[in-house]
Structure formats: structure tokens, C-alpha cells
């Protein structure tokens, strides 16, 4: 906010306070039905002069007290505050009294004589006490506002730091995921070169297309359609390697194709099925990929079924770097609006991700 505008607001606030103080002085006269006895000329301008002076002195207070407004207290700070309160209050009262006398003399309300001198000393002492009290009221308000703003700034800085850390952690997870996926794909190609050189060449071409998709897409989010295209390309490479041992079934709700999800959300689940079901099994394995909406959630499921009986183990043993990174990324994007289930079945592995449908725009 502009400094001049702030000063205008303070000036208006001072006028309101002065009016309230004037009303307090008038109220007893009104209650006793003696409003005619209220000396408007003598009682009005001193009140306004008093509060308007604080508006002009406030920048001085801000400058002097800037170092003492923090919550941390010390004997040195407390002593500084007391000295400032007395000196500024004295300065305010001297100005206030001088202006009141000057205005009073100019308009003919005050006559300078001995009796006035005695009353001036009394009123100055009472006014000084009042100024000290008003100073501490101003200081407490400034102290509260300063620390409130300081806390807001600290929270904002903390939020920015946490946000940057989250982004950095997310990038680290993605950078960890991509080499992990590339390493596994190269292993597949390496195994294929021994069996079928022609198929290996085709696989390398498809792998190049796959890398282009990963490297060219800089967005963190993608549509389910694009994610499925990526997974299909990945599975085509694996089918060249495993031939008839790998069958893929897609069960996709077409209305969800434009729904946005974190990039590479399905690939780690598919890769897990390849690693733990297809590559370790001499029998045929079917991988079913499902994208559907159920009970207000978007369900993404990858399930593999083999002709062989799979030995039951702790499902966490079958999930490595890719799956752990996936869980962290899901928590980053969806917070509490995510659920997942990974388990071993009698003839394969089952991975399910549930996303609370937030009716996002296409």
C-alpha cells in the first residue's frame, strides 16, 4: 500500500478516535441534561490536536522501535522501550500543549495569566501520563501487527521452501525412474540379440520411439490416452522378446481417455508384471490393464495371470524402485485423495490405484 494512502487512513482513524473521545467528554453532560454547559470551543480542538499529532509522530515511533518489535525480549530491549516511551510521550505532550495554547490564544479562548500557568502545569502532568498510556497502546498494536506479518512472511517462506523441496524431490524421483526403466529395457534388448537379431533391430527402433516420448514430453501430467500409448509401445517391445508367452488385454473406459494423470503411472506396474510374472515363468502369462470409473474413483489396474501357480509372498517384496517412486509421486499429486493396493494372487500379481475423481477439466 502507498505510504501517502496509509497516512490518509491513519489520519481518518485519528479523526474517528478524536470524535469518540469528544463524545465521551460530552456524554456526562447529556446524561445530566446539562449539554448547554459543555464548552465546545475549549474542549473540541484539543482532542483533535492530540490524536492527529500521533499520526505525524507514528513514523518516528516506527523508526525507533523497529529493532524492538520482535518477540524475543531482553533487558536491553525493555530498557530501550521504556526510554522511547517516555521521550516520545514527552515530545508529544510538549507539542500538544504548545499547539493547544497557541490556538487558544489566537482564537481568544485562553488568557495568559498566573492562574493559567498553574492550571497548565497540572494539565501538562495529566496529559503526559495520558500520552504514555497512548504510546503503549500504539506500541502494542504495532507489536501485534509486526509479529503477525512476520509470521505470515515466515509461513509463506516455509511454504515456498517446502514447495521447492517437493518439486526437487519429484524431479529426483522422475530422474531415478527413467534410468531404471531404460536399464530394464536395455536388458530386454540384450537378451533378444542372442535369440533373434532381426527382432532385436525392430526392438531397438521401438525403443528409440519410446525414448523420444519420454524425453520430449516435459509435462508432469499426461492423459490416460497418452499413458496407454506409451505402455502399448513398451509392451510391443516385450512381446518381441517373449513372443507367445505374453498376452495383453485392455479394458479401457473411453470416457476416461482425456483424464489427466501423472506421467509414467502405469509403466512401473506393467514393468513389475514383466519382471516377476512373465520373465520368471515358462508358461503363457496374460496382463490385463484396466481403466474404469467406480464409486466416484478412477481405477487404474494392472493384473497378470499365469498358467503356473505363483508362490504367495509379501507383496512388498515384489515392488522395487519404480513402484516405490510411483507411490511417492502419487502422494505428492493427490495428497489424501489416493489409495493403492499391491498384492500377490494365486496365479499372479495385482496392482490397483484409486484416484478420487475431482471432476477435472479436460
C-alpha positions as CSV (number, residue, x, y, z in Angstrom):
1,X,0.0,0.0,0.0
2,X,1.2,3.5,-0.9
3,X,2.7,5.5,2.1
4,X,0.5,8.5,1.4
5,X,-2.6,6.3,1.3
6,X,-1.6,4.7,4.6
7,X,-1.1,8.2,6.2
8,X,-4.6,9.2,4.9
9,X,-6.1,6.1,6.5
10,X,-4.3,6.9,9.8
11,X,-5.5,10.5,9.7
12,X,-9.1,9.4,9.2
13,X,-8.7,6.9,12.0
14,X,-7.3,9.7,14.3
15,X,-10.3,11.8,13.5
16,X,-12.6,8.9,14.4
17,X,-10.8,8.4,17.7
18,X,-10.9,12.1,18.5
19,X,-14.6,12.2,17.8
20,X,-15.2,9.2,20.1
21,X,-13.1,10.9,22.8
22,X,-15.1,14.1,22.4
23,X,-18.4,12.1,22.7
24,X,-17.1,10.6,25.9
25,X,-16.5,14.1,27.3
26,X,-19.9,15.2,26.2
27,X,-21.8,12.1,27.4
28,X,-21.9,13.0,31.1
29,X,-23.4,16.5,30.2
30,X,-26.0,14.8,28.1
31,X,-27.0,12.3,30.8
32,X,-27.4,15.1,33.4
33,X,-29.2,17.3,30.9
34,X,-26.5,20.0,31.0
35,X,-25.5,20.0,27.4
36,X,-25.7,23.8,27.3
37,X,-22.9,24.0,29.9
38,X,-20.5,22.0,27.6
39,X,-17.7,24.3,26.4
40,X,-17.4,23.2,22.7
41,X,-14.7,25.7,21.8
42,X,-12.4,24.8,24.7
43,X,-13.0,21.0,24.6
44,X,-13.2,20.2,20.9
45,X,-9.9,21.3,19.3
46,X,-7.5,19.9,22.0
47,X,-8.9,16.4,21.4
48,X,-8.4,16.5,17.7
49,X,-4.9,18.1,18.0
50,X,-3.9,15.3,20.4
51,X,-4.8,12.4,18.2
52,X,-3.7,14.0,14.9
53,X,-0.3,14.6,16.4
54,X,0.1,10.9,16.9
55,X,-0.4,10.4,13.2
56,X,2.6,12.6,12.4
57,X,4.7,11.1,15.2
58,X,4.0,7.5,14.2
59,X,6.8,7.3,11.6
60,X,9.2,8.3,14.3
61,X,7.9,5.5,16.5
62,X,8.2,3.0,13.7
63,X,11.8,4.0,13.0
64,X,12.9,4.0,16.7
65,X,11.0,0.8,17.6
66,X,11.9,-1.3,14.5
67,X,14.6,-3.2,16.4
68,X,12.4,-3.8,19.5
69,X,9.3,-5.2,17.9
70,X,10.4,-8.8,17.7
71,X,9.0,-11.3,20.2
72,X,12.5,-12.1,21.7
73,X,12.8,-10.0,24.8
74,X,15.9,-8.8,26.7
75,X,16.6,-6.4,29.5
76,X,18.3,-4.1,27.0
77,X,15.3,-4.1,24.7
78,X,12.9,-3.5,27.6
79,X,15.0,-0.6,28.8
80,X,15.1,0.8,25.3
81,X,11.3,0.6,25.0
82,X,10.8,2.4,28.3
83,X,13.2,5.2,27.3
84,X,11.5,5.6,23.9
85,X,8.0,5.6,25.5
86,X,8.9,8.4,27.9
87,X,10.8,10.5,25.4
88,X,8.3,10.3,22.6
89,X,5.4,10.8,25.0
90,X,7.1,13.9,26.4
91,X,7.7,15.1,22.9
92,X,4.1,14.5,22.0
93,X,2.8,16.3,25.1
94,X,5.1,19.3,24.6
95,X,3.8,19.7,21.0
96,X,0.2,19.0,22.1
97,X,0.3,21.6,24.9
98,X,2.1,24.2,22.8
99,X,-0.4,23.9,19.9
100,X,-3.4,24.0,22.3
101,X,-2.1,27.1,24.0
102,X,-1.3,28.8,20.6
103,X,-4.7,28.0,19.1
104,X,-6.4,29.0,22.3
105,X,-4.7,32.4,22.4
106,X,-5.2,33.1,18.7
107,X,-9.0,32.5,19.0
108,X,-9.3,34.3,22.3
109,X,-10.3,31.3,24.4
110,X,-7.2,31.3,26.6
111,X,-5.9,34.3,28.6
112,X,-2.2,34.0,29.7
113,X,-2.0,34.9,33.4
114,X,-0.8,33.4,36.6
115,X,-3.8,31.2,37.2
116,X,-3.5,29.8,33.7
117,X,0.2,28.9,34.4
118,X,-0.7,26.8,37.4
119,X,-3.5,25.0,35.6
120,X,-1.2,24.5,32.6
121,X,1.3,22.6,34.8
122,X,-1.4,20.4,36.2
123,X,-2.9,19.7,32.7
124,X,0.6,19.0,31.3
125,X,1.3,16.4,34.0
126,X,-2.0,14.7,33.4
127,X,-1.6,14.9,29.7
128,X,1.9,13.3,29.9
129,X,0.5,10.3,31.7
130,X,-2.2,10.0,29.1
131,X,0.4,10.3,26.3
132,X,2.5,7.5,27.9
133,X,-0.6,5.2,28.0
134,X,-1.5,6.1,24.4
135,X,2.1,5.4,23.4
136,X,2.0,1.9,24.9
137,X,-1.4,1.2,23.2
138,X,0.2,2.2,19.9
139,X,3.3,0.1,20.6
140,X,1.2,-3.0,21.5
141,X,-0.8,-2.6,18.2
142,X,2.4,-2.2,16.2
143,X,4.0,-5.1,18.1
144,X,1.0,-7.4,17.3
145,X,0.8,-6.3,13.6
146,X,4.6,-6.6,13.1
147,X,4.7,-10.2,14.5
148,X,1.5,-11.2,12.7
149,X,3.1,-10.0,9.4
150,X,6.3,-11.6,10.4
151,X,4.6,-15.0,11.0
152,X,2.8,-14.7,7.7
153,X,6.0,-14.0,5.9
154,X,7.7,-16.9,7.6
155,X,4.8,-19.2,6.7
156,X,5.0,-18.0,3.1
157,X,8.7,-18.6,3.0
158,X,8.3,-22.0,4.6
159,X,5.6,-22.9,2.1
160,X,7.8,-21.8,-0.8
161,X,10.8,-23.8,0.6
162,X,8.5,-26.9,1.1
163,X,7.1,-26.4,-2.4
164,X,10.6,-26.2,-3.9
165,X,11.7,-29.3,-1.9
166,X,8.7,-31.2,-3.1
167,X,9.4,-30.2,-6.7
168,X,13.1,-31.1,-6.3
169,X,12.1,-34.5,-4.8
170,X,9.6,-35.1,-7.5
171,X,12.3,-34.4,-10.2
172,X,14.7,-36.7,-8.4
173,X,12.1,-39.5,-8.4
174,X,11.4,-39.0,-12.1
175,X,15.1,-38.9,-12.9
176,X,15.5,-42.1,-10.9
177,X,12.6,-43.7,-12.6
178,X,13.6,-43.0,-16.2
179,X,17.1,-44.6,-16.0
180,X,15.6,-47.5,-14.1
181,X,13.1,-48.1,-16.9
182,X,15.8,-47.6,-19.6
183,X,18.1,-50.1,-17.8
184,X,15.4,-52.8,-17.8
185,X,14.5,-52.2,-21.4
186,X,18.2,-52.5,-22.5
187,X,18.3,-55.8,-20.6
188,X,15.4,-57.0,-22.6
189,X,17.0,-55.9,-25.9
190,X,20.3,-57.5,-24.8
191,X,18.6,-60.8,-24.2
192,X,16.8,-60.6,-27.6
193,X,20.0,-60.1,-29.6
194,X,21.2,-63.6,-28.7
195,X,18.0,-65.2,-29.9
196,X,16.8,-63.2,-32.8
197,X,18.9,-60.4,-34.4
198,X,16.1,-59.2,-36.7
199,X,13.7,-58.8,-33.8
200,X,16.4,-57.1,-31.8
201,X,16.7,-54.5,-34.6
202,X,12.9,-53.9,-34.6
203,X,13.0,-53.6,-30.8
204,X,15.8,-51.0,-30.9
205,X,13.7,-48.9,-33.3
206,X,10.7,-49.1,-31.0
207,X,12.9,-48.4,-28.0
208,X,14.1,-45.2,-29.8
209,X,10.4,-44.2,-30.3
210,X,9.8,-44.9,-26.6
211,X,12.8,-42.7,-25.5
212,X,11.6,-39.9,-27.7
213,X,8.2,-40.0,-25.9
214,X,9.9,-39.8,-22.5
215,X,12.4,-37.1,-23.3
216,X,10.2,-34.8,-25.5
217,X,7.3,-34.6,-23.0
218,X,8.4,-32.1,-20.3
219,X,5.0,-32.0,-18.6
220,X,4.4,-33.7,-15.3
221,X,0.9,-34.7,-16.2
222,X,-0.4,-36.5,-19.2
223,X,-3.7,-38.0,-20.4
224,X,-4.7,-41.6,-19.9
225,X,-4.7,-42.0,-23.7
226,X,-1.0,-40.9,-23.9
227,X,-0.1,-43.1,-21.0
228,X,-1.7,-46.1,-22.7
229,X,0.1,-45.3,-25.9
230,X,3.4,-45.3,-24.1
231,X,2.5,-48.6,-22.3
232,X,1.5,-50.2,-25.6
233,X,4.8,-49.3,-27.1
234,X,6.6,-50.7,-24.1
235,X,4.6,-54.0,-24.3
236,X,5.3,-54.3,-28.0
237,X,9.0,-54.4,-27.2
238,X,8.4,-57.0,-24.5
239,X,6.2,-59.1,-26.9
240,X,9.1,-59.2,-29.4
241,X,11.2,-60.7,-26.6
242,X,8.7,-63.1,-25.1
243,X,6.6,-63.9,-28.2
244,X,3.6,-66.2,-27.3
245,X,4.4,-66.2,-23.6
246,X,3.0,-62.7,-23.2
247,X,-0.6,-61.7,-24.0
248,X,-2.1,-58.3,-23.3
249,X,-5.7,-57.4,-22.7
250,X,-7.0,-53.8,-22.5
251,X,-10.2,-53.0,-20.6
252,X,-10.5,-49.2,-21.1
253,X,-13.4,-46.8,-20.4
254,X,-13.1,-44.5,-23.5
255,X,-14.7,-41.6,-21.5
256,X,-11.6,-41.5,-19.3
257,X,-9.0,-41.2,-22.1
258,X,-8.7,-37.4,-21.6
259,X,-8.4,-37.7,-17.8
260,X,-5.0,-36.3,-16.7
261,X,-2.7,-38.4,-14.5
262,X,1.0,-38.2,-13.5
263,X,3.2,-39.3,-16.4
264,X,4.5,-42.9,-16.2
265,X,1.9,-44.0,-13.7
266,X,1.1,-47.4,-15.4
267,X,4.6,-48.2,-16.7
268,X,6.1,-49.3,-13.3
269,X,3.1,-51.6,-12.7
270,X,3.4,-53.2,-16.2
271,X,7.2,-53.5,-15.7
272,X,6.6,-55.2,-12.4
273,X,4.4,-57.9,-14.1
274,X,7.0,-58.4,-16.8
275,X,9.8,-58.8,-14.2
276,X,8.0,-61.0,-11.7
277,X,5.5,-62.9,-13.8
278,X,6.5,-63.1,-17.5
279,X,10.3,-63.3,-17.3
280,X,10.3,-65.9,-14.5
281,X,7.6,-68.1,-16.0
282,X,7.9,-70.5,-18.9
283,X,4.2,-70.7,-19.3
284,X,1.9,-68.1,-21.0
285,X,1.0,-65.0,-19.0
286,X,-1.8,-62.6,-19.6
287,X,-1.5,-59.0,-18.5
288,X,-4.8,-57.1,-18.1
289,X,-4.8,-53.3,-18.0
290,X,-8.0,-51.7,-16.7
291,X,-9.0,-48.1,-16.6
292,X,-12.5,-47.6,-15.2
293,X,-14.6,-45.4,-13.0
294,X,-16.2,-46.9,-9.9
295,X,-17.8,-45.4,-6.9
296,X,-16.5,-41.9,-7.6
297,X,-13.0,-43.1,-8.2
298,X,-10.8,-43.5,-11.2
299,X,-9.4,-47.1,-11.0
300,X,-6.1,-48.0,-12.8
301,X,-5.4,-51.7,-12.5
302,X,-2.7,-54.0,-13.8
303,X,-3.2,-57.7,-13.2
304,X,-1.2,-60.6,-14.5
305,X,-2.4,-64.2,-14.6
306,X,-0.2,-67.2,-15.4
307,X,-0.9,-70.8,-16.1
308,X,1.6,-71.6,-13.3
309,X,0.8,-71.3,-9.6
310,X,2.6,-68.3,-8.0
311,X,4.0,-68.9,-4.6
312,X,2.5,-66.4,-2.1
313,X,4.9,-63.9,-0.7
314,X,4.8,-60.5,0.9
315,X,3.7,-58.2,-1.9
316,X,6.1,-55.5,-0.9
317,X,9.0,-57.9,-1.9
318,X,7.8,-57.7,-5.5
319,X,7.9,-54.0,-5.8
320,X,11.2,-52.2,-6.3
321,X,12.4,-48.7,-7.1
322,X,9.8,-47.9,-9.8
323,X,6.9,-48.8,-7.6
324,X,8.2,-47.0,-4.5
325,X,8.8,-43.9,-6.6
326,X,5.3,-44.2,-8.0
327,X,3.8,-44.2,-4.6
328,X,5.7,-41.1,-3.6
329,X,4.7,-39.3,-6.8
330,X,1.0,-40.3,-6.2
331,X,1.1,-38.9,-2.7
332,X,2.7,-35.7,-4.0
333,X,0.0,-35.1,-6.6
334,X,-3.1,-36.4,-4.8
335,X,-2.4,-36.0,-1.1
336,X,-5.2,-37.8,0.7
337,X,-7.2,-38.4,-2.5
338,X,-5.4,-41.6,-3.4
339,X,-5.5,-45.3,-2.4
340,X,-3.5,-48.2,-3.7
341,X,-3.3,-51.9,-3.3
342,X,-0.5,-54.3,-4.4
343,X,-0.8,-58.0,-3.7
344,X,0.1,-61.5,-4.8
345,X,-2.7,-63.7,-6.1
346,X,-2.8,-67.5,-6.6
347,X,-1.6,-67.1,-10.2
348,X,0.0,-63.7,-10.5
349,X,0.2,-60.2,-9.2
350,X,-2.4,-57.5,-8.8
351,X,-1.8,-53.7,-8.7
352,X,-4.6,-51.2,-8.2
353,X,-4.6,-47.4,-7.9
354,X,-7.7,-45.5,-6.9
355,X,-7.9,-41.7,-7.6
356,X,-10.7,-39.7,-6.1
357,X,-12.4,-38.2,-9.1
358,X,-12.2,-34.4,-8.8
359,X,-14.1,-33.8,-12.0
360,X,-11.1,-32.2,-13.5
361,X,-11.4,-30.3,-16.8
362,X,-10.2,-32.0,-19.9
